[in-house]
Amino acid sequence: MHTDILIVGGGLSGLALADALQQMDVDFQLVEARDCLGGRIKVADVDGAKFDLGPAWFWPGQPRVAAAATRFGLTVFEQYSAGDIVAEDQNGMVRRSAGFASMAGSLRLDGGMGALVDAYQAALPADLLHLGQRITAITQTEAGITATAQDVTITAQTVVLATPPRIAAQIAFDPALPDAQTHAMNDIPTWMAGHAKYIGVYDRPVWRDAGLSGDAQSRRGPMVEIHDASPHSGGPSAVFGFIGFDAQTRATHTDDMHAMAKDQLTRLFGSLPDQLIFQDWAQQGDTATPADFTPTGHPAYGRPPALQWIWDGNVILGSSEMGKTFGGFLEGALEAAQDVASQIAGNR
Ligand SMILES: Cc1cc2nc3c(=O)[nH]c(=O)nc-3n(C[C@H](O)[C@H](O)[C@H](O)COP(=O)(O)OP(=O)(O)OC[C@H]3O[C@@H](n4cnc5c(N)ncnc54)[C@H](O)[C@@H]3O)c2cc1C
């Protein structure tokens, strides 16, 4: 199969780039390793209620996500933050206070961030999207660049790697990339890739009933930072928590940790969740590498000089980590897609 632009990766950046190319009338194909689109965007569906297992928020001052929500008619609502907060110490002693919900003012999408993925997918021709196809090799040939997955081989003029740079570095390039470029890719942490989340699903928001916002901090864990995660449109409610245990502990003591998480939610909110959903991004090989297991602070993202020109400009990195201003965030994925689309337009 031949195409002008091959997009590797169907997360938000790859989807937004595909959408931009479609609007520019540029020939493209998109290949995604997983069986579904969205990448780090993933939702759990409980009786029709959608809970974010990856990103949950965008923020005022991030115009691209807001514009996409408007374009696709998605409902934006503010993070629930009314009521008291709770904190527990290392012994599990819980204290309630009239503190400030730390994510007050953050914005969410009804239907979760998956609603954005669904909207992009619906706007794109299905026959241009190849799911369940992991690109393992990229080879320069006389006809262009040939990318190989299990069941498809696509030759393109330009390949956009809309994958985390560390994941892109795992692809076999022929000829091999210079060491400086491979090192530069491996030096870029994949934002949030080492994290894991619990969603505690409840029939109704028992914390709200008790005058709590759902915001909690814990020095005991397993969850260290907890927030309301309930849908805007009703149905089952939830809190979610980032897990403080490291990736190794999470992988080896999973069952114990689940039991501890249920106890913790009962301590904090007085009631056992009906369902506990666990998502560990560190165990997702298309997102995280062992280098991501130890989470970092938010780095200064953007395309570093060593990665500005790969294979005469015909291989372009395009994930959120390439976003100059909002790198790492959803807004950065849209920013990176916009930059790559401009670069492609400029080359034509
Ligand atoms: C737990 C968590 C919480 C987060 N919270 C927030 C938040 O609240 N707000 C926010 O703005 N951001 C948040 N983020 C970050 C946000 O999720 C990312 O910025 C965004 O989703 C990145 O999109 P992307 O398309 O650039 O990359 P990805 O979503 O990583 O997409 C890359 C895609 O490439 C595919 N792929 C990889 N290798 C190959 C291959 N060889 N062949 C084919 N396909 C391949 C992957 O399967 C994946 O679908 C969070 C992330 C996590 C994990």
The ligand as an SDF file (V2000), in Angstrom:
LIG
                    3D

 53 58  0  0  0  0  0  0  0  0999 V2000
   -2.7810    8.5140   34.0200 C   0  0  0  0  0  0  0  0  0  0  0  0
   -2.6860    9.6830   33.0820 C   0  0  0  0  0  0  0  0  0  0  0  0
   -3.2870   10.8780   33.4200 C   0  0  0  0  0  0  0  0  0  0  0  0
   -3.1920   11.9740   32.5810 C   0  0  0  0  0  0  0  0  0  0  0  0
   -3.8610   13.1150   32.9100 N   0  0  0  0  0  0  0  0  0  0  0  0
   -3.8850   14.1380   32.0350 C   0  0  0  0  0  0  0  0  0  0  0  0
   -4.7930   15.2340   32.2400 C   0  0  0  0  0  0  0  0  0  0  0  0
   -5.5970   15.2280   33.1870 O   0  0  0  0  0  0  0  0  0  0  0  0
   -4.7530   16.2490   31.3500 N   0  0  0  0  0  0  0  0  0  0  0  0
   -3.9180   16.2420   30.2560 C   0  0  0  0  0  0  0  0  0  0  0  0
   -3.9230   17.2270   29.4890 O   0  0  0  0  0  0  0  0  0  0  0  0
   -3.0820   15.1880   30.0070 N   0  0  0  0  0  0  0  0  0  0  0  0
   -3.0720   14.1390   30.8620 C   0  0  0  0  0  0  0  0  0  0  0  0
   -2.3190   13.0360   30.5720 N   0  0  0  0  0  0  0  0  0  0  0  0
   -1.4760   13.0600   29.3490 C   0  0  0  0  0  0  0  0  0  0  0  0
   -2.3100   12.7830   28.0710 C   0  0  0  0  0  0  0  0  0  0  0  0
   -2.9220   11.5400   28.2200 O   0  0  0  0  0  0  0  0  0  0  0  0
   -1.3800   12.7800   26.8570 C   0  0  0  0  0  0  0  0  0  0  0  0
   -0.8340   14.0660   26.6690 O   0  0  0  0  0  0  0  0  0  0  0  0
   -2.0650   12.4510   25.5360 C   0  0  0  0  0  0  0  0  0  0  0  0
   -3.0660   11.4950   25.6580 O   0  0  0  0  0  0  0  0  0  0  0  0
   -0.9700   12.0100   24.5530 C   0  0  0  0  0  0  0  0  0  0  0  0
   -1.5300   11.7360   23.2870 O   0  0  0  0  0  0  0  0  0  0  0  0
   -0.5720   11.2520   22.1180 P   0  0  0  0  0  0  0  0  0  0  0  0
   -1.4500   10.9150   20.9690 O   0  0  0  0  0  0  0  0  0  0  0  0
    0.4930   12.2490   21.8840 O   0  0  0  0  0  0  0  0  0  0  0  0
    0.1680    9.9450   22.6480 O   0  0  0  0  0  0  0  0  0  0  0  0
   -0.4970    8.5030   23.0650 P   0  0  0  0  0  0  0  0  0  0  0  0
   -1.8350    8.7160   23.6490 O   0  0  0  0  0  0  0  0  0  0  0  0
    0.5330    7.8440   23.8610 O   0  0  0  0  0  0  0  0  0  0  0  0
   -0.7020    7.8140   21.6580 O   0  0  0  0  0  0  0  0  0  0  0  0
    0.3250    7.1300   20.9950 C   0  0  0  0  0  0  0  0  0  0  0  0
   -0.2980    5.9890   20.2300 C   0  0  0  0  0  0  0  0  0  0  0  0
    0.7010    5.3180   19.4690 O   0  0  0  0  0  0  0  0  0  0  0  0
    0.4460    3.9290   19.5080 C   0  0  0  0  0  0  0  0  0  0  0  0
    1.7020    3.2460   19.1860 N   0  0  0  0  0  0  0  0  0  0  0  0
    2.8320    3.1670   19.9260 C   0  0  0  0  0  0  0  0  0  0  0  0
    3.7960    2.4840   19.2590 N   0  0  0  0  0  0  0  0  0  0  0  0
    3.2480    2.1390   18.0680 C   0  0  0  0  0  0  0  0  0  0  0  0
    3.7460    1.4220   16.9380 C   0  0  0  0  0  0  0  0  0  0  0  0
    4.9910    0.9410   16.9140 N   0  0  0  0  0  0  0  0  0  0  0  0
    2.9210    1.2230   15.8880 N   0  0  0  0  0  0  0  0  0  0  0  0
    1.6460    1.7190   15.8970 C   0  0  0  0  0  0  0  0  0  0  0  0
    1.1230    2.4140   16.9490 N   0  0  0  0  0  0  0  0  0  0  0  0
    1.9260    2.6230   18.0090 C   0  0  0  0  0  0  0  0  0  0  0  0
   -0.0210    3.6900   20.9350 C   0  0  0  0  0  0  0  0  0  0  0  0
   -0.7210    2.4770   21.0620 O   0  0  0  0  0  0  0  0  0  0  0  0
   -0.8990    4.9210   21.1560 C   0  0  0  0  0  0  0  0  0  0  0  0
   -2.2430    4.6810   20.7700 O   0  0  0  0  0  0  0  0  0  0  0  0
   -2.4280   11.9010   31.3770 C   0  0  0  0  0  0  0  0  0  0  0  0
   -1.8260   10.6860   31.0180 C   0  0  0  0  0  0  0  0  0  0  0  0
   -1.9550    9.5840   31.8630 C   0  0  0  0  0  0  0  0  0  0  0  0
   -1.3190    8.2790   31.4580 C   0  0  0  0  0  0  0  0  0  0  0  0
  1  2  1  0
  2  3  1  0
  2 52  2  0
  3  4  2  0
  4  5  1  0
  4 50  1  0
  5  6  2  0
  6  7  1  0
  6 13  1  0
  7  8  2  0
  7  9  1  0
  9 10  1  0
 10 11  2  0
 10 12  1  0
 12 13  2  0
 13 14  1  0
 14 15  1  0
 14 50  1  0
 15 16  1  0
 16 17  1  0
 16 18  1  0
 18 19  1  0
 18 20  1  0
 20 21  1  0
 20 22  1  0
 22 23  1  0
 23 24  1  0
 24 25  2  0
 24 26  1  0
 24 27  1  0
 27 28  1  0
 28 29  2  0
 28 30  1  0
 28 31  1  0
 31 32  1  0
 32 33  1  0
 33 34  1  0
 33 48  1  0
 34 35  1  0
 35 36  1  0
 35 46  1  0
 36 37  1  0
 36 45  1  0
 37 38  2  0
 38 39  1  0
 39 40  1  0
 39 45  2  0
 40 41  1  0
 40 42  2  0
 42 43  1  0
 43 44  2  0
 44 45  1  0
 46 47  1  0
 46 48  1  0
 48 49  1  0
 50 51  2  0
 51 52  1  0
 52 53  1  0
M  END
$$$$
